[in-house]
């Protein structure tokens, strides 16, 4: 519809000048959440390294905010599965996500315990993990309309594993 961008612009300009309490009455957080997307970054989103003194996993997320509101990522809860639940952690660092923008620098890094390493190694075929890694994310954002909640299931295949690491005894 051709009028939609014009209407969106007018609504955005009106919402910008209204007091916060009135914006909260007019716009529901669920409406804003529909315009927020969480995904893995496109290039090398997951890195698993066994061949260092401290084996670790690193994950890079891309957050897109196509809403008319600036957002602040308050926390991102992560549950990672490699065949079965591997760990639950959180990103507690706050990130600004300006309106109509994306950022790909939301970073998570975790040291892998010996049981986690063994569990991941069960699924390594050569240098790749043979089954998809599934990440359940729950994100909470601050905004002018209140807290925004976004939940997503992310899946990534053919994740490389670097190094062999220590053999378990």
C-alpha positions as CSV (number, residue, x, y, z in Angstrom):
1,X,0.0,0.0,0.0
2,X,1.5,3.4,-1.0
3,X,0.0,5.3,1.9
4,X,1.6,3.1,4.5
5,X,5.1,4.7,4.5
6,X,3.5,8.2,4.7
7,X,1.2,7.1,7.5
8,X,4.1,5.5,9.3
9,X,6.2,8.7,9.0
10,X,3.3,10.8,10.4
11,X,2.7,8.4,13.3
12,X,6.4,8.3,14.1
13,X,6.7,12.1,14.2
14,X,3.6,12.3,16.4
15,X,4.9,9.6,18.8
16,X,8.2,11.4,19.1
17,X,6.7,14.5,20.7
18,X,4.1,12.8,22.9
19,X,4.9,12.2,26.6
20,X,6.0,8.7,27.5
21,X,2.8,7.9,29.5
22,X,0.7,8.7,26.5
23,X,2.8,6.7,24.1
24,X,2.5,3.7,26.4
25,X,-1.3,4.1,26.3
26,X,-1.3,4.2,22.5
27,X,1.3,1.6,21.5
28,X,1.4,-1.9,22.9
29,X,4.9,-3.6,23.4
30,X,3.7,-6.6,21.4
31,X,3.3,-4.3,18.4
32,X,6.8,-3.0,18.7
33,X,8.1,-6.6,19.2
34,X,6.7,-7.6,15.8
35,X,9.3,-5.2,14.2
36,X,12.3,-6.6,16.1
37,X,14.3,-9.6,14.8
38,X,17.1,-11.6,16.4
39,X,19.2,-13.9,14.3
40,X,22.8,-15.1,14.1
41,X,25.1,-12.9,12.1
42,X,25.6,-14.1,8.6
43,X,29.4,-14.8,8.5
44,X,30.9,-17.2,11.1
45,X,28.2,-16.8,13.7
46,X,29.3,-19.7,15.9
47,X,32.9,-20.5,16.8
48,X,33.8,-23.6,18.8
49,X,37.5,-24.0,19.8
50,X,38.9,-27.0,21.6
51,X,42.6,-26.6,20.8
52,X,43.3,-23.8,23.3
53,X,44.1,-23.9,27.1
54,X,40.5,-22.8,27.7
55,X,38.1,-24.4,25.2
56,X,35.2,-22.1,24.4
57,X,32.2,-21.3,22.3
58,X,31.6,-17.8,20.8
59,X,28.3,-16.7,19.3
60,X,27.6,-13.5,17.4
61,X,24.0,-12.3,17.1
62,X,22.4,-9.8,14.8
63,X,19.5,-7.7,16.2
64,X,17.3,-5.7,13.8
65,X,15.0,-3.0,15.0
66,X,12.7,-1.9,12.3
67,X,10.3,-0.1,14.8
68,X,10.0,3.6,15.1
69,X,11.5,3.5,18.6
70,X,15.0,3.3,19.9
71,X,15.6,0.2,22.0
72,X,18.1,-0.9,24.6
73,X,18.8,-4.6,24.8
74,X,18.5,-5.2,28.6
75,X,19.3,-8.9,28.6
76,X,19.5,-11.9,26.2
77,X,18.8,-15.3,27.7
78,X,20.4,-18.2,25.7
79,X,19.8,-21.9,25.8
80,X,22.1,-23.8,23.5
81,X,21.5,-27.4,22.3
82,X,23.9,-29.7,20.6
83,X,21.8,-32.8,20.4
84,X,20.5,-32.1,23.9
85,X,20.6,-29.1,26.3
86,X,24.2,-28.1,26.6
87,X,24.0,-24.9,28.7
88,X,21.8,-21.9,29.7
89,X,23.5,-18.5,30.0
90,X,22.7,-14.8,29.6
91,X,24.2,-11.7,28.0
92,X,23.7,-9.0,30.6
93,X,25.6,-6.3,28.7
94,X,23.3,-3.6,27.5
95,X,23.3,-2.6,23.8
96,X,21.6,0.3,22.1
97,X,19.6,-0.7,19.1
98,X,18.5,2.6,17.3
99,X,15.2,2.7,15.4
100,X,15.3,1.2,11.9
101,X,18.8,-0.2,12.3
102,X,20.6,-3.5,12.9
103,X,23.7,-4.4,14.8
104,X,25.8,-7.5,14.5
105,X,28.2,-7.1,17.4
106,X,26.1,-8.6,20.1
107,X,28.6,-11.2,21.3
108,X,28.5,-14.1,23.7
109,X,31.5,-16.2,24.8
110,X,31.5,-19.1,27.2
111,X,34.2,-21.4,28.5
112,X,33.3,-25.1,27.9
113,X,33.4,-27.5,30.8
114,X,34.7,-31.0,30.3
115,X,31.2,-32.5,30.2
116,X,30.1,-29.9,27.7
117,X,33.1,-30.6,25.5
118,X,32.4,-34.3,25.6
119,X,28.8,-33.8,24.8
120,X,29.7,-31.6,21.8
121,X,32.4,-33.9,20.6
122,X,29.8,-36.7,20.2
123,X,28.4,-34.8,17.3
124,X,31.6,-33.8,15.6
125,X,32.2,-35.5,12.2
126,X,35.7,-34.5,10.9
127,X,35.9,-30.8,11.6
128,X,32.1,-30.1,11.6
129,X,29.3,-30.7,14.0
130,X,27.1,-33.2,12.3
131,X,23.8,-32.0,13.5
132,X,22.3,-28.5,13.8
133,X,23.1,-26.3,16.8
134,X,19.8,-24.9,18.2
135,X,19.8,-21.7,20.2
136,X,16.6,-20.6,22.1
137,X,16.8,-16.9,22.8
138,X,14.6,-14.7,24.9
139,X,15.4,-11.0,24.7
140,X,14.2,-8.1,26.8
141,X,14.4,-4.5,25.5
142,X,13.7,-1.2,27.1
143,X,11.7,1.3,25.1
144,X,9.5,4.3,25.3
145,X,6.5,2.0,25.3
146,X,7.8,-0.2,28.1
147,X,9.6,-3.6,28.1
148,X,9.6,-5.4,24.8
149,X,9.9,-9.2,24.8
150,X,11.2,-11.2,21.8
151,X,11.6,-15.0,21.7
152,X,13.2,-16.9,18.8
153,X,14.6,-20.3,18.0
154,X,17.8,-20.1,15.9
155,X,19.4,-23.0,14.1
156,X,22.8,-23.3,12.5
157,X,24.3,-26.2,10.6
158,X,27.8,-27.3,9.7
159,X,29.5,-25.4,12.6
160,X,33.3,-25.9,12.5
161,X,35.2,-27.1,15.5
162,X,38.8,-26.0,15.8
163,X,41.4,-28.2,17.5
164,X,41.1,-31.6,19.1
165,X,41.5,-30.4,22.7
166,X,42.4,-32.8,25.5
167,X,41.1,-36.3,25.5
168,X,39.0,-37.2,28.5
169,X,40.4,-39.6,31.0
